[in-house]
Amino acid sequence: MLILPMEQTFNIRRPPVVTFLLLLANVIVFLVTSSSDQEKLFAAAEAYESQQILGAELPLYQAYLKSQSAEARDGSKLDSVDELGEEDRFHLAIQLLTDREYAEYLERSADWFTLEQIDALEKKQRIVETYIDRLVYLRFGFIPADFSFLTLFSSQFLHGDMVHLIGNLIILVLIGLTVEQLLGSFNFLLFYLISGAIGAATYGLMHLGSPVTLVGASGAISGVMGMYAAAYGTRPIRFFYWIGVYFNYVRLPALLMLPVWVGKEMFDYFFTDSNVAYSAHAGGLVAGAALVLIGKSSFARIDTEVIENRDKDREYREELEYALQLIDRADFPAARGALQRLLESYPGDSRALYQLVQLEKAQPATKAYHLATFNYLKTVLPTGSLGSDTLGVVRDYWHCAAPGPRIGGQTLTKLINNLIAVGELDLAKTICESAQVHQLLDANALREVNSYRLEMQRSPGA
């Protein structure tokens, strides 16, 4: 089951630098450490194989598996190491060298080992000290049985494999971009690290004394999800959910999802058999939400403008989509009313004005058509660019406006000059002739635009 908030926002004027730096740091650390650790693991496995330790140790590992009620795990039902292929021997050697729980079992059971087994385990211990104890993920990952304040933070930048890394970074991108802009870069980074540390500490409390190493950014990223929910508070936002093969969106108050997330993680912790650190996820979620809820009125104020702008954008899209649906259904009076209401809320919106022009074009002799076209041109001409939509509006208006075009003055002068500037000389000539016939420009203005048009026509680049 996967649940993700999807109320995204992004303001290029305030790029989420910390999110991108966290992505970069995780990738660089993974590439450097995984290469280093792989080399040490290969060297350790080769040394283990060359000293022929497996034959003496295999019965001990089988006994350990039986004590754990394990069934059909690697080596649990082998009669001889000769039954293993080269690749299987390599993976089993790595398992025997790195399994901390198995190492504790050996310490507890040392009294009944044979001399041959003791000798083999002494050789193995020298390999562990030479190679395994130097593995980055063991030195800087968080181990509940060997608590270290440093590893609460360093473990957040280590990952088990590429799939683990990519999965975490995808969620960080989807959510971190928004949360950083809501909280600001400093608070986002601070809360990210604290959430990850509290997530690791929660894992330590739930696995007190465990030698199993915790690595990964998922506790911190869960904290980002908690921050997200707390920042939006009771505002309804969209959530994407995926259960089995079914997925969909649901719109709910943001904070309502926090107990759902925490409950899901704790359910998975108690009722699923997995190496995923669900308890770290739950701890990170609660920590991230708590930090924002505690600090939002003082040291960690939420940039509500980001949320409000997103709300306005959504409202605008919904209103425009509703007007377009009315047009598709040929309910033109209702569509006209919807577009006019939209323009009251968003004056000068070119998309709404364009749709209104297309609507009024059905009655080219009405004042509404002339006014809609004028308002549209007055809005788009200052931008200096004439797209295909604008050129279409101009051609339609000068072709079918009845009893003739009525747009004149500075708006018409600016339109002609813009047409000339983009190379639409024929259309500019047509409008100049129409302006003269319908007396839309005074003599001086008409002379100036005609002079400019002829000059551009004679220039080599025209």
Secondary structure by P-SEA (a helix, b strand, c coil): cbbbbcbbbbbccccaaaaaaaaaaaaaaaaaaaaaaaaaaaaaaaaaaaacccccaaaaaaaaaaaacccccccccccccccccaaaaaaaaaaaaccaaaaaaaaaacccccaaaaaaaaaaaaaaaacccccccccccccccccccccccccccccccaaaaaaaaaaaaacaaaaaaaccaaaaaaaaaaaaaaaaaaaaaaacccccccccaaaaaaaaaaaaaaaacccbbbbbbbccccccccccccccaaaaaaaaaaaaacccccccaaaaaaaaaaaaaaaaaacccccccccaaaaaaaaaaaaaaaaaaaaaaaaaacaaaaaaaaaaaaaaaccccaaaaaaaaaaaccccccaaaaaaaaaaaaaccccccccaaaaaaaaaaacccccccccccaaaaaaaaaaaaacaaaaaaaaaaaaaaaccccaaaaaaaaaaaaaaaacccc
